[in-house]
């Protein structure tokens, strides 16, 4: 079902021009079953085709986010005869890792076509860890780890490539 007006967020008058909201849905045992992450501006919205539109208005402050480094572990696992890559990302810095992208790439840096990610373009709060599974797609049963790596990048994330062998 759909529930409207489930909660109200009251923003303080002193809130920064750009701020972030993370919503988590927990089950009765406290286990997370879903989450959403939003970035929001205090600029007054004047319509979709204006300078204050949803893609630009007030988000200039994002360029001041400090660079962060992520800790990352990845390994190839086999499940039902298919190769799957399990990636664990941890933000050990004090700042937000904003809009972080994972990309499975070949040795030459070109993306592996047909790859599916359980999540991508994620934002990690300080101290947060996320686990993402990468399904290499076409010919996944014969994937050779020496031929692939995971490229990690983000808006303010120090980019790096993680070899799988």
CORZIWO-V289086 format. One record per helix or strand. SS is the DSSP state (~ for helix, > for strand). FROM is the first residue (numbers start at 1). LEN is the number of residues. If there is no record, write none. Layout:
BEGIN
{{SS;FROM;LEN} {SS;FROM;LEN}}
END
This chain:
BEGIN
{{>;18;9} {>;32;10} {~;59;6} {>;68;1} {>;70;10} {>;82;10} {>;97;10} {>;111;1} {>;116;2} {>;122;3} {>;129;7} {~;140;3} {~;145;3} {>;148;7} {>;157;7}}
END
